[in-house]
């Protein structure tokens, strides 16, 4: 398999051309074609020498993702399903907000975290996506927006996969997409989410990026959190809260604490009171998330009154909390739902073929 061109920094591409006795400035030309003109093939790069084009064609692949299908919600949210070069599926979501367009990207094919409310974990993890495969999701959606003269203004790394389980590729992607020569998406317009891999929270804090850190909390006791989030068995709440405090102190930035409400599991007033006590020492904001129902999972969304009651209880304790606006609930917009549905369809077709044979 050829190298993924989108995984190369400008400096790495300059080094490639130099090592192959081509001028370094060819890298800037290639970057312009990739990220500003967003071409689909090397043949379109008509200001490069034939030798440079031959080198690119021999060593690199520009067709990283194949479009499979898209689903569009009545609220304007669009979910894209792509096929990667080894024929697995990944998904990305385009969301329209008052402030512009946001894209939610996947960082792995599947997920091994095992959260009991998430479709991404169904079937486990296949492999990590490299930085270029993450970038290619944004590029393909930006090409779609080009037709309307719009642009991607913000990114969230909250799709399928655990970003901090693919840490090096995620950090490289962030640096790539933030670069002036690529899509130049500001660091403060990028959010990376983790289920709580504590050592990586320390590493991320030490980088002191302007990127927003979101942490999936979802429970206030180790007993409940371990039941719905197996990662808690390795990194319990005490260690997680300590890591968040380190991040606050190191970066002077607040974290977003994601709290997905599951009916009769973690949506009580008592849970909201415990949450307030747990996070009072932290610089944070609570994002209360009414979970999407996933047919393969047993959890259900609480009633609207229960959700509002939960948030009001937090606010009475002086906790900054909001309810996440629900987008794309009619198009399998929860992480991994569309990919899981496609994979299930393929399995059924393969089984049917065996039966017919």
C-alpha positions in Angstrom: 0.0 0.0 0.0 1.3 3.4 -0.9 1.9 6.2 1.7 -1.0 8.3 2.7 -0.2 11.8 1.4 -2.5 13.5 3.9 -0.4 12.1 6.8 2.7 14.1 5.7 3.6 17.4 7.2 5.0 20.1 4.9 8.5 19.4 6.4 8.2 15.7 5.8 7.1 16.2 2.2 10.0 18.7 1.7 12.4 16.0 3.0 10.9 13.4 0.6 11.5 15.6 -2.4 15.0 16.5 -1.3 15.9 12.8 -0.7 14.7 12.2 -4.3 16.7 15.0 -5.8 13.7 17.3 -6.4 13.4 20.9 -5.3 11.9 21.4 -1.8 9.5 24.0 -3.0 7.6 21.1 -4.8 6.1 20.3 -1.3 4.5 23.7 -1.0 3.0 23.3 -4.5 1.6 19.9 -3.6 0.2 21.3 -0.3 -1.5 24.1 -2.3 -3.2 21.5 -4.6 -4.2 19.3 -1.7 -5.5 21.8 0.8 -6.5 24.9 -1.1 -7.6 23.5 -4.5 -8.5 20.1 -3.0 -7.9 18.1 -6.2 -8.7 14.4 -6.5 -5.7 13.2 -8.4 -2.0 14.0 -8.8 -2.6 14.4 -12.5 -4.4 17.7 -11.8 -1.3 19.2 -10.3 -0.3 20.9 -13.6 2.5 23.1 -12.4 4.6 20.1 -11.2 7.3 18.6 -13.3 6.7 15.2 -14.8 9.4 13.6 -12.6 7.7 15.1 -9.5 4.4 13.8 -10.6 5.9 10.4 -11.2 7.4 10.3 -7.7 4.1 11.2 -6.2 2.2 8.6 -8.1 4.8 5.9 -7.3 5.0 6.6 -3.6 1.7 8.2 -2.5 -2.0 7.7 -2.5 -4.4 10.6 -2.8 -7.6 8.5 -2.8 -7.7 7.7 0.9 -11.4 7.5 1.4 -14.2 6.2 -0.9 -17.6 7.8 -0.4 -20.2 5.1 0.4 -23.4 7.0 1.4 -24.7 9.9 3.4 -27.8 10.4 5.5 -29.3 13.9 6.0 -31.4 14.8 9.0 -34.3 17.2 9.0 -32.2 19.5 11.2 -29.5 19.7 8.5 -27.0 17.3 10.1 -25.4 15.0 7.6 -23.6 11.7 8.4 -21.1 10.4 5.9 -20.0 6.8 5.6 -16.6 6.2 4.0 -14.6 3.1 3.0 -10.9 3.2 3.8 -8.2 1.6 1.6 -8.4 -1.8 3.4 -12.2 -1.9 2.9 -13.3 -1.1 6.4 -15.9 1.6 7.1 -15.6 4.8 9.0 -18.1 7.7 9.6 -18.0 11.4 10.1 -20.7 13.9 10.8 -21.3 17.4 9.5 -23.3 19.7 11.8 -24.6 23.1 11.1 -24.7 25.6 13.9 -25.4 29.3 14.3 -21.6 30.0 14.3 -20.8 27.8 11.3 -20.2 24.2 10.3 -18.6 21.6 12.6 -17.3 18.2 11.7 -17.1 15.2 14.0 -14.4 12.8 12.9 -13.5 9.2 13.8 -10.1 8.3 15.1 -10.3 4.5 15.0 -12.2 1.8 13.1 -14.4 0.7 16.0 -13.5 1.1 19.6 -12.2 -1.1 22.4 -13.4 1.0 25.4 -16.6 -1.1 25.8 -18.9 1.7 27.0 -22.3 0.1 27.3 -24.2 3.0 25.8 -22.1 3.4 22.6 -22.5 1.8 19.2 -18.8 2.3 18.4 -17.8 -0.5 20.7 -19.9 -3.1 19.0 -17.4 -5.5 17.4 -14.4 -4.0 19.2 -11.6 -2.1 17.5 -10.1 -3.1 14.1 -7.2 -0.6 14.0 -6.2 3.0 14.5 -6.6 5.5 11.8 -3.5 7.3 10.8 -3.3 11.1 10.9 -4.0 11.3 7.2 -7.1 9.2 7.4 -8.5 11.5 10.0 -7.5 14.5 7.9 -9.1 12.9 4.8 -12.5 12.9 6.5 -12.3 16.7 7.0 -11.1 17.2 3.4 -13.9 15.1 1.9 -16.5 17.0 3.9 -14.9 20.3 3.0 -15.1 19.3 -0.7 -18.9 18.8 -0.1 -19.1 22.3 1.5 -17.2 23.8 -1.4 -20.2 23.4 -3.5 -22.0 25.9 -1.3 -19.0 28.2 -0.8 -18.9 27.2 2.9 -16.1 26.0 5.1 -15.5 23.8 8.1 -15.1 26.2 11.0 -14.6 23.7 13.9 -13.8 20.1 14.7 -14.6 17.6 17.3 -12.8 14.3 17.7 -15.7 12.5 19.2 -16.6 10.0 16.4 -15.9 6.3 16.5 -12.8 5.4 18.6 -11.0 6.6 21.6 -8.7 9.5 20.5 -6.2 9.0 23.4 -5.9 5.3 22.5 -4.5 6.6 19.2 -2.6 9.5 20.8 0.3 10.0 18.4 -1.8 10.1 15.3 -4.4 12.3 16.9 -1.8 14.9 18.0 -0.2 14.8 14.5 -3.6 15.4 13.0 -4.3 18.3 15.2 -1.0 19.9 14.3 -1.7 19.2 10.6 -5.2 20.6 10.5 -4.2 23.7 12.5 -1.4 24.5 10.1 -1.6 27.7 8.1 -0.8 25.7 4.9 -3.6 23.2 5.3 -7.1 24.0 6.5 -5.9 26.4 9.2 -8.6 25.5 11.7 -7.8 27.4 14.9 -6.8 25.3 17.9 -9.5 26.9 20.0 -12.0 25.5 17.5 -10.9 22.0 18.0 -12.2 19.7 20.7 -10.7 16.3 21.6 -12.6 13.9 23.8 -11.4 11.0 25.9 -13.2 8.4 28.1 -10.5 8.9 30.7 -7.1 7.4 29.7 -5.3 9.1 32.6 -1.6 9.0 31.5 -2.6 10.7 28.2 -4.4 13.4 30.0 -1.1 14.3 31.7 0.7 14.1 28.4 -1.9 16.3 26.7 -1.7 18.9 29.6 2.1 19.1 29.1 1.6 20.0 25.4 -0.3 23.0 26.6 -2.3 23.3 23.4 -5.2 25.7 23.0 -7.4 22.7 22.0 -10.5 22.1 24.2 -10.3 18.9 26.2 -13.6 17.0 26.8 -13.8 14.1 29.2 -16.5 11.5 29.4 -17.5 11.3 33.0 -21.0 9.8 33.0 -21.1 8.7 36.7 -20.1 9.9 40.1 -19.2 6.5 41.8 -16.7 3.9 40.8 -19.4 1.2 41.0 -21.7 2.8 38.4 -18.9 4.2 36.2 -17.2 0.8 36.0 -20.4 -0.9 35.0 -21.0 1.5 32.1 -17.4 2.5 31.3 -14.9 -0.4 31.7 -12.0 2.1 31.5 -12.9 3.1 35.0 -11.6 -0.3 36.3 -8.1 0.7 35.2 -8.3 4.5 35.9 -10.9 5.0 38.7 -12.5 8.3 39.5 -10.0 9.4 42.0 -7.1 9.1 39.5 -9.2 10.8 36.8 -10.2 13.8 39.0 -6.5 14.2 40.0 -5.5 14.2 36.3 -8.1 16.8 35.4 -6.9 19.0 38.3 -3.4 18.7 36.9 -4.6 19.8 33.4 -6.4 22.8 35.0 -3.3 23.9 36.8 -0.9 23.3 33.9 -2.9 24.9 31.2 -5.2 27.3 33.1 -8.0 26.0 30.8 -11.3 24.5 31.8 -12.3 21.1 30.7 -15.7 20.0 29.3 -17.1 17.1 31.4 -19.5 15.1 29.2 -22.3 13.5 31.3 -24.6 11.2 29.2 -27.8 10.7 31.0 -29.1 7.1 31.1 -32.6 6.5 32.3 -32.7 5.1 35.9 -28.9 4.7 35.9 -27.4 8.2 36.5 -30.2 10.7 36.0 -31.3 11.1 39.6 -31.2 14.3 41.8 -28.9 12.4 44.1 -26.5 11.8 41.3 -26.6 15.5 40.3 -25.8 16.4 43.9 -22.9 14.0 44.0 -21.6 15.3 40.7 -21.6 18.9 42.1 -19.6 17.8 45.1 -17.2 15.8 42.9 -16.3 18.5 40.5 -16.5 21.7 42.6 -12.6 21.9 42.9 -12.3 21.7 39.1 -12.3 24.4 36.4 -14.9 22.8 34.2 -18.2 23.0 32.3 -20.7 20.1 32.3 -22.2 19.1 29.0 -25.3 17.1 29.8 -26.1 14.7 27.0 -29.4 12.9 26.5 -28.1 9.7 25.0 -29.2 8.5 21.6 -31.1 5.2 21.8 -29.0 2.4 20.3 -31.0 -0.7 19.3 -28.1 -3.0 20.2 -27.9 -1.5 23.7 -30.3 -1.6 26.6 -30.0 2.0 27.9 -32.8 4.5 27.2 -33.0 8.3 27.2 -34.5 9.9 30.3 -37.6 12.1 30.0 -37.1 15.8 29.2 -38.4 16.7 32.7 -35.7 14.4 34.3 -33.0 16.0 32.1 -34.1 19.5 33.0 -34.3 18.6 36.7 -30.8 17.2 36.6 -29.4 20.4 35.1 -31.3 22.6 37.5 -29.9 20.7 40.4 -26.3 21.3 39.1 -27.0 25.0 38.6 -28.3 25.4 42.1 -24.9 24.2 43.3 -23.1 26.8 41.2 -22.1 24.4 38.5 -21.9 25.7 34.9 -24.0 23.2 32.9 -25.8 23.0 29.6 -27.9 20.4 27.8 -26.3 19.4 24.5 -28.5 20.3 21.5 -29.6 17.0 20.0 -28.7 16.8 16.3 -29.2 14.0 13.8 -31.3 11.7 16.0 -33.3 10.6 12.9 -30.2 9.5 10.9 -28.2 7.2 13.2 -26.0 10.1 14.2 -24.7 8.5 17.4 -21.1 7.3 17.3 -20.8 4.1 15.3 -24.4 3.6 14.5 -24.2 3.9 10.7 -21.0 1.9 10.5 -22.5 -0.8 12.7 -25.6 -0.9 10.5 -23.5 -1.2 7.3 -21.3 -4.0 8.8 -24.4 -5.9 9.9 -25.9 -5.6 6.4 -22.7 -7.0 4.9 -22.7 -9.9 7.3 -26.3 -10.7 6.5 -25.5 -10.7 2.8 -22.5 -12.9 3.2 -24.6 -15.3 5.3 -27.3 -15.3 2.7 -24.7 -16.2 0.0 -23.5 -19.1 2.0 -27.1 -20.4 2.5 -27.8 -20.0 -1.2 -24.6 -21.8 -2.1 
